[in-house]
Amino acid sequence: MAIRAGASALGLVSEMPSGPGVISDDRIAEIAAVAPPGVATFLLTCRTDPEEIAEHQRRSGVGVIQLCDEPAAGARAALKRALPGVKIVQVVHVRGSESVATARAAACEADALLLDSGRPDLAVKELGGTGRTHDWETSRAIREAVDVPVYLAGGLRADNVARAIATVRPFGVDLCSGIRTDGRLDARLLDAFMRAVAQQDAAVARGPG
C-alpha cells in the first residue's frame, strides 16, 4: 500500500517502549527482502548498544538503521565501522532550542537526521508515533545548522504537511500515526497525505508567483 502510494522508504518498527506499528523481527526481514529497488528499508530501533544494533541489522537485511534513542557513546562511529554501506539515521526529539546543539553533534557521525516529537525523558519513553507536532521553526534552524539530510516527522497529516514542508524545507517527511485508523494503515488517509505532499512539491517547483 505504501509503495503504491509513492513512498520512497519503508519504516520497519522493531520492539519499542511505546507507539504503533511494531512488527516482529521475522516480518521485518521478510519485508526488507522483497522491497523493490529504489525503496529504502529503515530498521527503527530503540537499542543503544552498537553490537546489538549491528547484529539486528544483519538478521534483518535492511539498508538503513534509524536510531530512535540516543545511543551509547561512540555507537554511531562503531556502527559505521561494523556495517559499511549501511546508512545511519539519528532521531533527534525536538524539545527546544537546545535540540540544535544535539542535532549538530549527531550530524558529525550520522548520515542523516530525523526530527521527531518524542519524549525519551519519560519513565516509559516515547520514541515516535506520538501524533504530536513540535516547533517547526526549531526544526528549520536544525536543518540550516547541519550538513546532512534532514527528515521531518511528528504529527504530520494531510492538513498540515504542506505548511510543515514550507517551513522546514526537509529532505523528506516521515509519517506514522497520521495515516492510521485503529492502528492500521488507512489507504484513504495515506493517499490524501501523498496528494498534499505532491501539491506542495509542485508549488515549490513553480516558485514565487
PyRosetta script that sets phi, psi and omega in degrees:
from pyrosetta import init, pose_from_sequence

init()
pose = pose_from_sequence("MAIRAGASALGLVSEMPSGPGVISDDRIAEIAAVAPPGVATFLLTCRTDPEEIAEHQRRSGVGVIQLCDEPAAGARAALKRALPGVKIVQVVHVRGSESVATARAAACEADALLLDSGRPDLAVKELGGTGRTHDWETSRAIREAVDVPVYLAGGLRADNVARAIATVRPFGVDLCSGIRTDGRLDARLLDAFMRAVAQQDAAVARGPG")
pose.set_psi(1, -45.1)
pose.set_omega(1, -179.7)
pose.set_phi(2, -64.4)
pose.set_psi(2, -43.5)
pose.set_omega(2, -179.2)
pose.set_phi(3, -65.3)
pose.set_psi(3, -43.6)
pose.set_omega(3, 178.3)
pose.set_phi(4, -59.7)
pose.set_psi(4, -33.7)
pose.set_omega(4, -179.2)
pose.set_phi(5, -76.1)
pose.set_psi(5, -12.3)
pose.set_omega(5, 177.3)
pose.set_phi(6, 110.6)
pose.set_psi(6, 12.4)
pose.set_omega(6, 179.3)
pose.set_phi(7, -64.1)
pose.set_psi(7, 138.6)
pose.set_omega(7, 177.8)
pose.set_phi(8, -99.4)
pose.set_psi(8, -3.6)
pose.set_omega(8, 178.3)
pose.set_phi(9, -153.1)
pose.set_psi(9, 152.6)
pose.set_omega(9, 178.0)
pose.set_phi(10, -118.6)
pose.set_psi(10, 126.0)
pose.set_omega(10, 175.7)
pose.set_phi(11, -92.5)
pose.set_psi(11, 116.5)
pose.set_omega(11, -176.5)
pose.set_phi(12, -106.5)
pose.set_psi(12, 107.9)
pose.set_omega(12, -167.1)
pose.set_phi(13, -91.0)
pose.set_psi(13, 113.9)
pose.set_omega(13, 175.2)
pose.set_phi(14, -86.1)
pose.set_psi(14, -172.7)
pose.set_omega(14, -174.8)
pose.set_phi(15, -51.7)
pose.set_psi(15, 130.0)
pose.set_omega(15, -179.3)
pose.set_phi(16, -133.8)
pose.set_psi(16, 155.7)
pose.set_omega(16, 177.6)
pose.set_phi(17, -70.9)
pose.set_psi(17, -21.5)
pose.set_omega(17, 179.3)
pose.set_phi(18, -162.6)
pose.set_psi(18, 169.9)
pose.set_omega(18, 175.1)
pose.set_phi(19, 100.5)
pose.set_psi(19, 160.8)
pose.set_omega(19, -176.9)
pose.set_phi(20, -86.4)
pose.set_psi(20, 169.4)
pose.set_omega(20, 167.9)
pose.set_phi(21, 89.6)
pose.set_psi(21, 4.4)
pose.set_omega(21, -178.9)
pose.set_phi(22, -67.0)
pose.set_psi(22, 134.0)
pose.set_omega(22, 175.2)
pose.set_phi(23, -129.8)
pose.set_psi(23, 165.9)
pose.set_omega(23, -176.1)
pose.set_phi(24, -72.9)
pose.set_psi(24, 159.8)
pose.set_omega(24, 177.0)
pose.set_phi(25, -62.2)
pose.set_psi(25, -36.1)
pose.set_omega(25, 178.0)
pose.set_phi(26, -63.1)
pose.set_psi(26, -41.8)
pose.set_omega(26, 179.6)
pose.set_phi(27, -68.6)
pose.set_psi(27, -36.6)
pose.set_omega(27, 175.8)
pose.set_phi(28, -58.5)
pose.set_psi(28, -48.6)
pose.set_omega(28, 179.8)
pose.set_phi(29, -63.1)
pose.set_psi(29, -37.9)
pose.set_omega(29, 179.9)
pose.set_phi(30, -63.6)
pose.set_psi(30, -45.2)
pose.set_omega(30, -179.6)
pose.set_phi(31, -68.7)
pose.set_psi(31, -43.0)
pose.set_omega(31, -179.8)
pose.set_phi(32, -59.7)
pose.set_psi(32, -33.8)
pose.set_omega(32, -177.1)
pose.set_phi(33, -71.6)
pose.set_psi(33, -24.7)
pose.set_omega(33, -175.4)
pose.set_phi(34, -111.7)
pose.set_psi(34, 0.5)
pose.set_omega(34, 177.6)
pose.set_phi(35, -61.5)
pose.set_psi(35, 133.6)
pose.set_omega(35, -176.3)
pose.set_phi(36, -72.5)
pose.set_psi(36, 160.0)
pose.set_omega(36, 175.7)
pose.set_phi(37, -56.1)
pose.set_psi(37, 140.7)
pose.set_omega(37, -179.4)
pose.set_phi(38, 91.5)
pose.set_psi(38, -10.1)
pose.set_omega(38, 176.7)
pose.set_phi(39, -109.8)
pose.set_psi(39, 110.8)
pose.set_omega(39, -177.1)
pose.set_phi(40, -74.3)
pose.set_psi(40, 148.5)
pose.set_omega(40, 177.2)
pose.set_phi(41, -114.4)
pose.set_psi(41, 120.6)
pose.set_omega(41, -178.2)
pose.set_phi(42, -106.1)
pose.set_psi(42, 125.1)
pose.set_omega(42, 170.9)
pose.set_phi(43, -91.4)
pose.set_psi(43, 112.5)
pose.set_omega(43, 177.3)
pose.set_phi(44, -88.0)
pose.set_psi(44, 118.2)
pose.set_omega(44, -176.3)
pose.set_phi(45, -131.1)
pose.set_psi(45, 144.6)
pose.set_omega(45, 173.5)
pose.set_phi(46, -101.0)
pose.set_psi(46, 2.2)
pose.set_omega(46, 179.0)
pose.set_phi(47, -68.7)
pose.set_psi(47, 152.3)
pose.set_omega(47, -177.3)
pose.set_phi(48, -121.2)
pose.set_psi(48, -13.4)
pose.set_omega(48, -179.6)
pose.set_phi(49, -85.8)
pose.set_psi(49, 125.7)
pose.set_omega(49, -174.4)
pose.set_phi(50, -64.0)
pose.set_psi(50, -34.4)
pose.set_omega(50, 179.2)
pose.set_phi(51, -66.8)
pose.set_psi(51, -41.0)
pose.set_omega(51, 177.7)
pose.set_phi(52, -65.3)
pose.set_psi(52, -41.7)
pose.set_omega(52, -179.5)
pose.set_phi(53, -64.8)
pose.set_psi(53, -43.6)
pose.set_omega(53, -179.6)
pose.set_phi(54, -62.4)
pose.set_psi(54, -42.1)
pose.set_omega(54, 178.6)
pose.set_phi(55, -65.0)
pose.set_psi(55, -38.6)
pose.set_omega(55, 177.8)
pose.set_phi(56, -62.0)
pose.set_psi(56, -43.3)
pose.set_omega(56, 178.5)
pose.set_phi(57, -63.1)
pose.set_psi(57, -42.3)
pose.set_omega(57, -178.6)
pose.set_phi(58, -63.0)
pose.set_psi(58, -36.7)
pose.set_omega(58, 178.8)
pose.set_phi(59, -71.6)
pose.set_psi(59, -33.7)
pose.set_omega(59, -173.4)
pose.set_phi(60, -89.7)
pose.set_psi(60, -28.3)
pose.set_omega(60, 178.1)
pose.set_phi(61, 76.1)
pose.set_psi(61, 19.8)
pose.set_omega(61, 179.6)
pose.set_phi(62, -78.0)
pose.set_psi(62, 163.2)
pose.set_omega(62, 179.6)
pose.set_phi(63, -97.1)
pose.set_psi(63, -13.9)
pose.set_omega(63, -175.9)
pose.set_phi(64, -137.1)
pose.set_psi(64, 137.4)
pose.set_omega(64, 173.1)
pose.set_phi(65, -108.0)
pose.set_psi(65, 125.5)
pose.set_omega(65, 176.4)
pose.set_phi(66, -105.9)
pose.set_psi(66, 109.9)
pose.set_omega(66, -177.9)
pose.set_phi(67, -84.9)
pose.set_psi(67, 106.7)
pose.set_omega(67, -173.6)
pose.set_phi(68, -84.6)
pose.set_psi(68, -14.9)
pose.set_omega(68, 176.5)
pose.set_phi(69, -121.0)
pose.set_psi(69, 167.0)
pose.set_omega(69, 176.4)
pose.set_phi(70, -72.9)
pose.set_psi(70, 120.8)
pose.set_omega(70, -176.4)
pose.set_phi(71, -76.3)
pose.set_psi(71, 170.6)
pose.set_omega(71, 176.2)
pose.set_phi(72, -60.7)
pose.set_psi(72, 156.7)
pose.set_omega(72, -179.9)
pose.set_phi(73, -55.3)
pose.set_psi(73, 130.1)
pose.set_omega(73, 178.7)
pose.set_phi(74, 79.2)
pose.set_psi(74, 1.3)
pose.set_omega(74, -174.4)
pose.set_phi(75, -66.4)
pose.set_psi(75, -41.4)
pose.set_omega(75, -178.1)
pose.set_phi(76, -63.0)
pose.set_psi(76, -43.4)
pose.set_omega(76, 177.9)
pose.set_phi(77, -64.3)
pose.set_psi(77, -38.9)
pose.set_omega(77, 178.7)
pose.set_phi(78, -64.3)
pose.set_psi(78, -40.1)
pose.set_omega(78, 178.8)
pose.set_phi(79, -65.2)
pose.set_psi(79, -38.3)
pose.set_omega(79, 178.3)
pose.set_phi(80, -62.7)
pose.set_psi(80, -37.5)
pose.set_omega(80, 178.4)
pose.set_phi(81, -71.3)
pose.set_psi(81, -40.3)
pose.set_omega(81, -174.5)
pose.set_phi(82, -77.0)
pose.set_psi(82, -28.0)
pose.set_omega(82, -172.6)
pose.set_phi(83, -128.5)
pose.set_psi(83, 67.4)
pose.set_omega(83, 179.3)
pose.set_phi(84, -60.0)
pose.set_psi(84, 135.0)
pose.set_omega(84, -179.3)
pose.set_phi(85, 92.7)
pose.set_psi(85, -15.1)
pose.set_omega(85, 177.3)
pose.set_phi(86, -92.8)
pose.set_psi(86, 129.3)
pose.set_omega(86, -178.0)
pose.set_phi(87, -83.6)
pose.set_psi(87, 147.3)
pose.set_omega(87, 179.6)
pose.set_phi(88, -116.0)
pose.set_psi(88, 120.8)
pose.set_omega(88, 176.2)
pose.set_phi(89, -113.7)
pose.set_psi(89, 121.8)
pose.set_omega(89, -179.8)
pose.set_phi(90, -99.1)
pose.set_psi(90, 126.9)
pose.set_omega(90, 174.4)
pose.set_phi(91, -79.9)
pose.set_psi(91, 133.0)
pose.set_omega(91, 172.5)
pose.set_phi(92, -116.9)
pose.set_psi(92, 118.5)
pose.set_omega(92, 179.1)
pose.set_phi(93, -85.7)
pose.set_psi(93, 109.6)
pose.set_omega(93, -170.7)
pose.set_phi(94, -77.0)
pose.set_psi(94, 114.2)
pose.set_omega(94, -177.4)
pose.set_phi(95, -116.0)
pose.set_psi(95, -25.7)
pose.set_omega(95, -177.9)
pose.set_phi(96, 176.8)
pose.set_psi(96, -168.1)
pose.set_omega(96, -176.2)
pose.set_phi(97, -62.1)
pose.set_psi(97, -24.8)
pose.set_omega(97, 178.1)
pose.set_phi(98, -64.2)
pose.set_psi(98, -19.3)
pose.set_omega(98, 180.0)
pose.set_phi(99, -67.0)
pose.set_psi(99, -22.3)
pose.set_omega(99, 179.0)
pose.set_phi(100, -64.4)
pose.set_psi(100, -45.0)
pose.set_omega(100, 178.3)
pose.set_phi(101, -65.1)
pose.set_psi(101, -40.0)
pose.set_omega(101, 176.6)
pose.set_phi(102, -59.0)
pose.set_psi(102, -44.2)
pose.set_omega(102, -179.0)
pose.set_phi(103, -66.0)
pose.set_psi(103, -41.6)
pose.set_omega(103, 178.8)
pose.set_phi(104, -59.4)
pose.set_psi(104, -42.8)
pose.set_omega(104, -179.6)
pose.set_phi(105, -64.7)
pose.set_psi(105, -44.1)
pose.set_omega(105, -179.7)
pose.set_phi(106, -64.9)
pose.set_psi(106, -35.8)
pose.set_omega(106, -177.3)
pose.set_phi(107, -66.1)
pose.set_psi(107, -18.8)
pose.set_omega(107, 178.3)
pose.set_phi(108, -68.8)
pose.set_psi(108, -22.7)
pose.set_omega(108, -176.4)
pose.set_phi(109, -120.7)
pose.set_psi(109, -24.2)
pose.set_omega(109, -176.6)
pose.set_phi(110, -89.4)
pose.set_psi(110, 157.5)
pose.set_omega(110, 176.6)
pose.set_phi(111, -82.3)
pose.set_psi(111, -22.9)
pose.set_omega(111, 178.8)
pose.set_phi(112, -161.0)
pose.set_psi(112, 164.0)
pose.set_omega(112, 175.7)
pose.set_phi(113, -118.0)
pose.set_psi(113, 150.8)
pose.set_omega(113, 172.1)
pose.set_phi(114, -126.6)
pose.set_psi(114, 120.9)
pose.set_omega(114, -175.0)
pose.set_phi(115, -96.0)
pose.set_psi(115, 120.4)
pose.set_omega(115, -173.5)
pose.set_phi(116, -130.8)
pose.set_psi(116, -177.7)
pose.set_omega(116, -172.9)
pose.set_phi(117, -117.2)
pose.set_psi(117, 29.0)
pose.set_omega(117, -176.4)
pose.set_phi(118, -75.6)
pose.set_psi(118, 175.5)
pose.set_omega(118, 177.5)
pose.set_phi(119, -132.5)
pose.set_psi(119, 79.9)
pose.set_omega(119, 179.7)
pose.set_phi(120, -69.4)
pose.set_psi(120, -7.7)
pose.set_omega(120, -179.4)
pose.set_phi(121, -85.1)
pose.set_psi(121, -9.9)
pose.set_omega(121, -178.5)
pose.set_phi(122, -73.8)
pose.set_psi(122, 160.6)
pose.set_omega(122, 178.2)
pose.set_phi(123, -59.5)
pose.set_psi(123, -43.2)
pose.set_omega(123, 169.1)
pose.set_phi(124, -105.1)
pose.set_psi(124, 105.6)
pose.set_omega(124, -171.5)
pose.set_phi(125, -61.5)
pose.set_psi(125, 137.6)
pose.set_omega(125, 168.7)
pose.set_phi(126, -100.8)
pose.set_psi(126, 111.8)
pose.set_omega(126, -174.3)
pose.set_phi(127, -116.0)
pose.set_psi(127, 15.7)
pose.set_omega(127, 178.9)
pose.set_phi(128, 148.5)
pose.set_psi(128, 168.8)
pose.set_omega(128, 178.2)
pose.set_phi(129, 67.4)
pose.set_psi(129, 27.5)
pose.set_omega(129, -176.4)
pose.set_phi(130, -81.0)
pose.set_psi(130, -23.6)
pose.set_omega(130, -174.5)
pose.set_phi(131, 77.6)
pose.set_psi(131, 6.6)
pose.set_omega(131, -178.8)
pose.set_phi(132, -103.8)
pose.set_psi(132, 142.6)
pose.set_omega(132, 170.5)
pose.set_phi(133, -85.4)
pose.set_psi(133, 170.5)
pose.set_omega(133, 173.0)
pose.set_phi(134, -132.6)
pose.set_psi(134, -172.4)
pose.set_omega(134, -177.1)
pose.set_phi(135, -74.1)
pose.set_psi(135, 106.0)
pose.set_omega(135, -177.1)
pose.set_phi(136, -69.7)
pose.set_psi(136, -23.0)
pose.set_omega(136, 175.6)
pose.set_phi(137, -64.9)
pose.set_psi(137, -37.6)
pose.set_omega(137, 175.0)
pose.set_phi(138, -66.0)
pose.set_psi(138, -40.3)
pose.set_omega(138, 177.8)
pose.set_phi(139, -61.6)
pose.set_psi(139, -40.0)
pose.set_omega(139, 177.3)
pose.set_phi(140, -62.9)
pose.set_psi(140, -41.7)
pose.set_omega(140, 178.6)
pose.set_phi(141, -60.9)
pose.set_psi(141, -38.3)
pose.set_omega(141, 177.1)
pose.set_phi(142, -65.4)
pose.set_psi(142, -47.1)
pose.set_omega(142, -179.4)
pose.set_phi(143, -58.2)
pose.set_psi(143, -37.5)
pose.set_omega(143, 179.9)
pose.set_phi(144, -76.1)
pose.set_psi(144, -19.4)
pose.set_omega(144, -174.2)
pose.set_phi(145, -92.8)
pose.set_psi(145, -12.3)
pose.set_omega(145, -174.7)
pose.set_phi(146, -119.1)
pose.set_psi(146, 162.3)
pose.set_omega(146, -177.2)
pose.set_phi(147, -108.2)
pose.set_psi(147, 13.7)
pose.set_omega(147, 178.1)
pose.set_phi(148, -114.2)
pose.set_psi(148, 159.8)
pose.set_omega(148, 177.6)
pose.set_phi(149, -59.7)
pose.set_psi(149, 146.7)
pose.set_omega(149, -179.2)
pose.set_phi(150, -124.4)
pose.set_psi(150, 122.8)
pose.set_omega(150, 172.7)
pose.set_phi(151, -96.2)
pose.set_psi(151, 148.2)
pose.set_omega(151, 178.2)
pose.set_phi(152, -113.7)
pose.set_psi(152, 131.1)
pose.set_omega(152, 176.5)
pose.set_phi(153, -134.0)
pose.set_psi(153, 178.8)
pose.set_omega(153, 174.4)
pose.set_phi(154, 104.2)
pose.set_psi(154, 92.4)
pose.set_omega(154, 172.8)
pose.set_phi(155, 67.5)
pose.set_psi(155, 23.4)
pose.set_omega(155, -178.7)
pose.set_phi(156, -79.4)
pose.set_psi(156, 135.1)
pose.set_omega(156, -180.0)
pose.set_phi(157, -139.9)
pose.set_psi(157, 173.2)
pose.set_omega(157, -179.8)
pose.set_phi(158, -59.6)
pose.set_psi(158, -31.2)
pose.set_omega(158, -175.5)
pose.set_phi(159, -87.4)
pose.set_psi(159, -2.7)
pose.set_omega(159, 178.8)
pose.set_phi(160, -132.5)
pose.set_psi(160, -6.2)
pose.set_omega(160, -173.3)
pose.set_phi(161, -68.7)
pose.set_psi(161, -33.0)
pose.set_omega(161, 178.9)
pose.set_phi(162, -62.8)
pose.set_psi(162, -44.1)
pose.set_omega(162, 178.9)
pose.set_phi(163, -65.4)
pose.set_psi(163, -38.3)
pose.set_omega(163, 178.4)
pose.set_phi(164, -62.3)
pose.set_psi(164, -45.1)
pose.set_omega(164, -179.9)
pose.set_phi(165, -64.9)
pose.set_psi(165, -43.5)
pose.set_omega(165, -179.1)
pose.set_phi(166, -63.5)
pose.set_psi(166, -34.1)
pose.set_omega(166, -178.4)
pose.set_phi(167, -77.7)
pose.set_psi(167, -47.5)
pose.set_omega(167, -170.8)
pose.set_phi(168, -92.5)
pose.set_psi(168, -33.2)
pose.set_omega(168, -172.5)
pose.set_phi(169, 54.8)
pose.set_psi(169, 56.1)
pose.set_omega(169, -178.4)
pose.set_phi(170, -76.2)
pose.set_psi(170, 165.4)
pose.set_omega(170, 173.3)
pose.set_phi(171, -66.4)
pose.set_psi(171, -36.7)
pose.set_omega(171, 179.4)
pose.set_phi(172, -161.3)
pose.set_psi(172, 169.8)
pose.set_omega(172, 177.7)
pose.set_phi(173, -120.2)
pose.set_psi(173, 149.7)
pose.set_omega(173, -176.7)
pose.set_phi(174, -122.5)
pose.set_psi(174, 134.8)
pose.set_omega(174, -176.5)
pose.set_phi(175, -135.2)
pose.set_psi(175, 150.3)
pose.set_omega(175, -179.4)
pose.set_phi(176, -146.8)
pose.set_psi(176, -82.7)
pose.set_omega(176, -172.9)
pose.set_phi(177, -67.1)
pose.set_psi(177, -27.7)
pose.set_omega(177, -175.9)
pose.set_phi(178, -69.7)
pose.set_psi(178, -10.9)
pose.set_omega(178, 178.7)
pose.set_phi(179, -124.0)
pose.set_psi(179, 29.5)
pose.set_omega(179, 178.2)
pose.set_phi(180, -118.8)
pose.set_psi(180, 145.9)
pose.set_omega(180, 170.8)
pose.set_phi(181, -127.5)
pose.set_psi(181, 124.5)
pose.set_omega(181, -176.2)
pose.set_phi(182, 53.8)
pose.set_psi(182, 36.4)
pose.set_omega(182, 175.4)
pose.set_phi(183, 84.9)
pose.set_psi(183, -5.7)
pose.set_omega(183, -177.1)
pose.set_phi(184, -113.7)
pose.set_psi(184, 151.7)
pose.set_omega(184, 176.1)
pose.set_phi(185, -56.6)
pose.set_psi(185, 135.5)
pose.set_omega(185, -179.1)
pose.set_phi(186, -112.3)
pose.set_psi(186, 115.2)
pose.set_omega(186, -175.0)
pose.set_phi(187, -59.6)
pose.set_psi(187, -37.9)
pose.set_omega(187, -179.1)
pose.set_phi(188, -65.0)
pose.set_psi(188, -46.4)
pose.set_omega(188, 179.3)
pose.set_phi(189, -66.1)
pose.set_psi(189, -39.3)
pose.set_omega(189, -179.9)
pose.set_phi(190, -64.1)
pose.set_psi(190, -45.9)
pose.set_omega(190, -179.6)
pose.set_phi(191, -64.0)
pose.set_psi(191, -39.4)
pose.set_omega(191, 178.6)
pose.set_phi(192, -63.9)
pose.set_psi(192, -40.2)
pose.set_omega(192, 178.9)
pose.set_phi(193, -63.1)
pose.set_psi(193, -47.4)
pose.set_omega(193, -177.4)
pose.set_phi(194, -66.0)
pose.set_psi(194, -33.8)
pose.set_omega(194, 175.6)
pose.set_phi(195, -64.8)
pose.set_psi(195, -41.6)
pose.set_omega(195, 179.3)
pose.set_phi(196, -63.4)
pose.set_psi(196, -40.5)
pose.set_omega(196, 177.7)
pose.set_phi(197, -63.9)
pose.set_psi(197, -45.1)
pose.set_omega(197, -179.0)
pose.set_phi(198, -62.6)
pose.set_psi(198, -40.5)
pose.set_omega(198, 179.4)
pose.set_phi(199, -65.0)
pose.set_psi(199, -39.6)
pose.set_omega(199, 178.2)
pose.set_phi(200, -67.8)
pose.set_psi(200, -41.4)
pose.set_omega(200, 177.4)
pose.set_phi(201, -59.0)
pose.set_psi(201, -42.4)
pose.set_omega(201, 179.8)
pose.set_phi(202, -65.2)
pose.set_psi(202, -38.2)
pose.set_omega(202, 178.9)
pose.set_phi(203, -65.6)
pose.set_psi(203, -40.4)
pose.set_omega(203, 177.8)
pose.set_phi(204, -64.1)
pose.set_psi(204, -40.7)
pose.set_omega(204, -179.5)
pose.set_phi(205, -64.8)
pose.set_psi(205, -35.0)
pose.set_omega(205, 179.3)
pose.set_phi(206, -70.3)
pose.set_psi(206, -32.3)
pose.set_omega(206, -179.6)
pose.set_phi(207, 78.9)
pose.set_psi(207, -177.4)
pose.set_omega(207, -178.7)
pose.set_phi(208, -59.1)
pose.set_psi(208, 139.9)
pose.set_omega(208, 176.1)
pose.set_phi(209, 78.6)
pose.dump_pdb("model.pdb")
